[in-house]
Amino acid sequence: MKQLKHVKSQLRSRRQAGMTLVEVMAGVGVMGIMTVSLYAGFAFAFAEIRLSRESARATQILAETMEVVRVLNWDQVVNLPGYIPKTFKAPFYAENPTGSPSDNFIYKGTVVVTNAPLTESYASDLRMIQIQVTWLSGKVIRQRQMTTLVSQYGMQTRLR
């Protein structure tokens, strides 16, 4: 009888010491879900970082182009058609004479100079300049634009 109790207690301790196959499979499943979630989180974060960098570069291109327009005089903006190029291209990465990275892409831009959308008496002395940049990010076409009004009497008046 003592032996039988001793054997039963040993069997109980052996059962409690190990893990069943169901417990192991549940643990592996939980670890798998956690790994997939971690990977998805990293993939989402890297995609957001890339989109942020693309948008920052687009804003930089818009500001550069607008600064070029800012130093022009009224005749160059209004009386010399074609002086301001209507389209332009700019790379994501700076030009590299030894070769650009494989993920380099081109921003395509347009510049439109039109009459100001105003009805005031001084509207003929104003022009609206709209610069737009578009690029392909993955499979999505993205765009940014910048608009400003320039005045005949507010433009550069350099002596030549």
KELUMDO-168642 format. One record per residue (C-alpha): y, x, z; residue in three letters. Coordinates in nm, 3 decimals, always signed. Each point is the difference from the previous one (the first is absolute). Example, Ala and Ser with C-alpha at 12.3 -4.5 7.8 and 13.67 -1.06 7.14 Angstrom:
REM residues 2
@c2->-0.450	c1->+1.230	c3->+0.780	residuo->Ala $
@c2->+0.344	c1->+0.137	c3->-0.066	residuo->Ser $
***
This chain:
REM residues 160
@c2->+0.000	c1->+0.000	c3->+0.000	residuo->Met $
@c2->+0.236	c1->+0.281	c3->+0.084	residuo->Lys $
@c2->-0.091	c1->+0.167	c3->-0.323	residuo->Gln $
@c2->+0.073	c1->-0.317	c3->-0.197	residuo->Leu $
@c2->+0.345	c1->-0.031	c3->+0.161	residuo->Lys $
@c2->+0.067	c1->+0.366	c3->-0.070	residuo->His $
@c2->-0.099	c1->-0.040	c3->-0.367	residuo->Val $
@c2->+0.221	c1->-0.312	c3->-0.036	residuo->Lys $
@c2->+0.299	c1->+0.180	c3->+0.150	residuo->Ser $
@c2->-0.053	c1->+0.293	c3->-0.238	residuo->Gln $
@c2->-0.013	c1->-0.240	c3->-0.298	residuo->Leu $
@c2->+0.322	c1->-0.167	c3->+0.114	residuo->Arg $
@c2->+0.180	c1->+0.331	c3->+0.034	residuo->Ser $
@c2->-0.121	c1->+0.112	c3->-0.343	residuo->Arg $
@c2->+0.125	c1->-0.323	c3->-0.159	residuo->Arg $
@c2->+0.337	c1->+0.038	c3->+0.167	residuo->Gln $
@c2->+0.034	c1->+0.369	c3->-0.086	residuo->Ala $
@c2->-0.009	c1->-0.039	c3->-0.381	residuo->Gly $
@c2->+0.192	c1->-0.212	c3->-0.252	residuo->Met $
@c2->-0.157	c1->-0.260	c3->-0.219	residuo->Thr $
@c2->+0.030	c1->+0.006	c3->-0.378	residuo->Leu $
@c2->+0.231	c1->-0.302	c3->+0.012	residuo->Val $
@c2->+0.241	c1->+0.180	c3->+0.233	residuo->Glu $
@c2->+0.002	c1->+0.309	c3->-0.222	residuo->Val $
@c2->+0.064	c1->-0.209	c3->-0.314	residuo->Met $
@c2->+0.284	c1->-0.188	c3->+0.172	residuo->Ala $
@c2->+0.159	c1->+0.333	c3->+0.102	residuo->Gly $
@c2->-0.032	c1->+0.137	c3->-0.354	residuo->Val $
@c2->+0.154	c1->-0.321	c3->-0.139	residuo->Gly $
@c2->+0.298	c1->+0.021	c3->+0.236	residuo->Val $
@c2->+0.053	c1->+0.367	c3->-0.090	residuo->Met $
@c2->-0.019	c1->-0.090	c3->-0.372	residuo->Gly $
@c2->+0.265	c1->-0.271	c3->+0.037	residuo->Ile $
@c2->+0.225	c1->+0.239	c3->+0.193	residuo->Met $
@c2->-0.040	c1->+0.271	c3->-0.267	residuo->Thr $
@c2->+0.081	c1->-0.240	c3->-0.286	residuo->Val $
@c2->+0.304	c1->-0.129	c3->+0.191	residuo->Ser $
@c2->+0.122	c1->+0.354	c3->+0.062	residuo->Leu $
@c2->-0.038	c1->+0.087	c3->-0.370	residuo->Tyr $
@c2->+0.183	c1->-0.317	c3->-0.107	residuo->Ala $
@c2->+0.283	c1->+0.077	c3->+0.242	residuo->Gly $
@c2->+0.041	c1->+0.352	c3->-0.140	residuo->Phe $
@c2->-0.012	c1->-0.125	c3->-0.360	residuo->Ala $
@c2->+0.268	c1->-0.262	c3->+0.073	residuo->Phe $
@c2->+0.222	c1->+0.254	c3->+0.179	residuo->Ala $
@c2->-0.022	c1->+0.253	c3->-0.285	residuo->Phe $
@c2->+0.080	c1->-0.272	c3->-0.257	residuo->Ala $
@c2->+0.306	c1->-0.105	c3->+0.200	residuo->Glu $
@c2->+0.117	c1->+0.360	c3->+0.030	residuo->Ile $
@c2->-0.033	c1->+0.048	c3->-0.377	residuo->Arg $
@c2->+0.192	c1->-0.320	c3->-0.072	residuo->Leu $
@c2->+0.273	c1->+0.108	c3->+0.241	residuo->Ser $
@c2->+0.029	c1->+0.338	c3->-0.172	residuo->Arg $
@c2->+0.018	c1->-0.168	c3->-0.342	residuo->Glu $
@c2->+0.276	c1->-0.234	c3->+0.119	residuo->Ser $
@c2->+0.194	c1->+0.286	c3->+0.158	residuo->Ala $
@c2->-0.018	c1->+0.198	c3->-0.326	residuo->Arg $
@c2->+0.114	c1->-0.306	c3->-0.198	residuo->Ala $
@c2->+0.300	c1->-0.036	c3->+0.231	residuo->Thr $
@c2->+0.075	c1->+0.369	c3->-0.043	residuo->Gln $
@c2->-0.007	c1->-0.035	c3->-0.380	residuo->Ile $
@c2->+0.231	c1->-0.304	c3->+0.019	residuo->Leu $
@c2->+0.246	c1->+0.186	c3->+0.222	residuo->Ala $
@c2->-0.001	c1->+0.307	c3->-0.227	residuo->Glu $
@c2->+0.067	c1->-0.212	c3->-0.308	residuo->Thr $
@c2->+0.273	c1->-0.196	c3->+0.176	residuo->Met $
@c2->+0.167	c1->+0.327	c3->+0.105	residuo->Glu $
@c2->+0.009	c1->+0.108	c3->-0.365	residuo->Val $
@c2->+0.174	c1->-0.328	c3->-0.090	residuo->Val $
@c2->+0.242	c1->+0.043	c3->+0.290	residuo->Arg $
@c2->+0.152	c1->+0.317	c3->-0.148	residuo->Val $
@c2->+0.065	c1->-0.156	c3->-0.342	residuo->Leu $
@c2->+0.342	c1->-0.127	c3->-0.102	residuo->Asn $
@c2->+0.082	c1->-0.346	c3->-0.136	residuo->Trp $
@c2->-0.006	c1->+0.106	c3->-0.365	residuo->Asp $
@c2->-0.345	c1->+0.151	c3->+0.035	residuo->Gln $
@c2->-0.134	c1->-0.318	c3->+0.161	residuo->Val $
@c2->+0.171	c1->-0.258	c3->-0.222	residuo->Val $
@c2->+0.134	c1->+0.151	c3->-0.322	residuo->Asn $
@c2->-0.281	c1->+0.240	c3->-0.088	residuo->Leu $
@c2->-0.313	c1->-0.208	c3->-0.063	residuo->Pro $
@c2->-0.311	c1->+0.209	c3->+0.048	residuo->Gly $
@c2->+0.173	c1->+0.254	c3->+0.223	residuo->Tyr $
@c2->-0.205	c1->-0.133	c3->+0.291	residuo->Ile $
@c2->-0.365	c1->+0.001	c3->-0.114	residuo->Pro $
@c2->-0.154	c1->-0.348	c3->+0.009	residuo->Lys $
@c2->-0.343	c1->+0.132	c3->+0.099	residuo->Thr $
@c2->-0.127	c1->+0.302	c3->+0.188	residuo->Phe $
@c2->-0.319	c1->+0.138	c3->+0.152	residuo->Lys $
@c2->-0.057	c1->+0.193	c3->+0.321	residuo->Ala $
@c2->-0.322	c1->+0.145	c3->+0.144	residuo->Pro $
@c2->-0.141	c1->-0.078	c3->+0.343	residuo->Phe $
@c2->-0.035	c1->+0.370	c3->+0.070	residuo->Tyr $
@c2->+0.260	c1->+0.254	c3->-0.105	residuo->Ala $
@c2->-0.068	c1->+0.173	c3->-0.327	residuo->Glu $
@c2->-0.241	c1->+0.286	c3->+0.050	residuo->Asn $
@c2->-0.021	c1->+0.257	c3->-0.279	residuo->Pro $
@c2->-0.355	c1->+0.098	c3->+0.097	residuo->Thr $
@c2->-0.128	c1->-0.357	c3->-0.020	residuo->Gly $
@c2->+0.059	c1->-0.318	c3->+0.191	residuo->Ser $
@c2->-0.252	c1->-0.161	c3->+0.238	residuo->Pro $
@c2->-0.259	c1->-0.235	c3->-0.147	residuo->Ser $
@c2->+0.149	c1->-0.305	c3->+0.176	residuo->Asp $
@c2->+0.351	c1->+0.059	c3->-0.141	residuo->Asn $
@c2->+0.150	c1->-0.304	c3->-0.171	residuo->Phe $
@c2->+0.329	c1->-0.086	c3->-0.164	residuo->Ile $
@c2->+0.271	c1->-0.238	c3->+0.115	residuo->Tyr $
@c2->+0.165	c1->-0.187	c3->-0.289	residuo->Lys $
@c2->+0.361	c1->-0.097	c3->+0.047	residuo->Gly $
@c2->+0.262	c1->-0.210	c3->-0.173	residuo->Thr $
@c2->+0.379	c1->+0.002	c3->+0.032	residuo->Val $
@c2->+0.197	c1->-0.311	c3->-0.095	residuo->Val $
@c2->+0.381	c1->-0.007	c3->-0.012	residuo->Val $
@c2->+0.138	c1->-0.354	c3->-0.025	residuo->Thr $
@c2->+0.315	c1->-0.192	c3->+0.081	residuo->Asn $
@c2->+0.038	c1->-0.084	c3->+0.365	residuo->Ala $
@c2->-0.119	c1->-0.351	c3->+0.088	residuo->Pro $
@c2->+0.345	c1->-0.098	c3->+0.133	residuo->Leu $
@c2->+0.266	c1->-0.249	c3->-0.105	residuo->Thr $
@c2->+0.299	c1->+0.167	c3->+0.165	residuo->Glu $
@c2->+0.290	c1->+0.130	c3->-0.207	residuo->Ser $
@c2->-0.109	c1->+0.362	c3->+0.047	residuo->Tyr $
@c2->-0.355	c1->-0.063	c3->-0.127	residuo->Ala $
@c2->+0.077	c1->+0.178	c3->-0.329	residuo->Ser $
@c2->+0.069	c1->+0.318	c3->+0.200	residuo->Asp $
@c2->-0.349	c1->-0.007	c3->+0.157	residuo->Leu $
@c2->-0.346	c1->+0.079	c3->-0.131	residuo->Arg $
@c2->-0.334	c1->-0.062	c3->+0.167	residuo->Met $
@c2->-0.251	c1->+0.284	c3->-0.024	residuo->Ile $
@c2->-0.360	c1->-0.087	c3->+0.075	residuo->Gln $
@c2->-0.268	c1->+0.268	c3->+0.020	residuo->Ile $
@c2->-0.364	c1->-0.102	c3->+0.021	residuo->Gln $
@c2->-0.311	c1->+0.216	c3->+0.049	residuo->Val $
@c2->-0.357	c1->-0.119	c3->-0.063	residuo->Thr $
@c2->-0.330	c1->+0.177	c3->+0.057	residuo->Trp $
@c2->-0.371	c1->-0.075	c3->+0.006	residuo->Leu $
@c2->-0.151	c1->+0.032	c3->+0.347	residuo->Ser $
@c2->-0.373	c1->-0.044	c3->-0.025	residuo->Gly $
@c2->-0.024	c1->-0.317	c3->-0.207	residuo->Lys $
@c2->+0.330	c1->-0.149	c3->+0.117	residuo->Val $
@c2->+0.333	c1->+0.045	c3->-0.179	residuo->Ile $
@c2->+0.270	c1->+0.062	c3->+0.258	residuo->Arg $
@c2->+0.377	c1->+0.012	c3->-0.045	residuo->Gln $
@c2->+0.321	c1->+0.079	c3->+0.184	residuo->Arg $
@c2->+0.358	c1->-0.049	c3->-0.113	residuo->Gln $
@c2->+0.350	c1->+0.094	c3->+0.101	residuo->Met $
@c2->+0.318	c1->-0.174	c3->-0.112	residuo->Thr $
@c2->+0.365	c1->+0.096	c3->+0.036	residuo->Thr $
@c2->+0.339	c1->-0.104	c3->-0.129	residuo->Leu $
@c2->+0.237	c1->+0.260	c3->-0.140	residuo->Val $
@c2->+0.371	c1->-0.045	c3->-0.053	residuo->Ser $
@c2->+0.220	c1->+0.145	c3->-0.271	residuo->Gln $
@c2->+0.247	c1->+0.114	c3->+0.263	residuo->Tyr $
@c2->-0.262	c1->+0.127	c3->+0.241	residuo->Gly $
@c2->-0.185	c1->+0.235	c3->-0.235	residuo->Met $
@c2->+0.045	c1->+0.375	c3->-0.022	residuo->Gln $
@c2->+0.325	c1->+0.110	c3->-0.165	residuo->Thr $
@c2->-0.055	c1->+0.372	c3->-0.053	residuo->Arg $
@c2->+0.254	c1->+0.197	c3->-0.200	residuo->Leu $
@c2->-0.147	c1->+0.176	c3->-0.298	residuo->Arg $
***
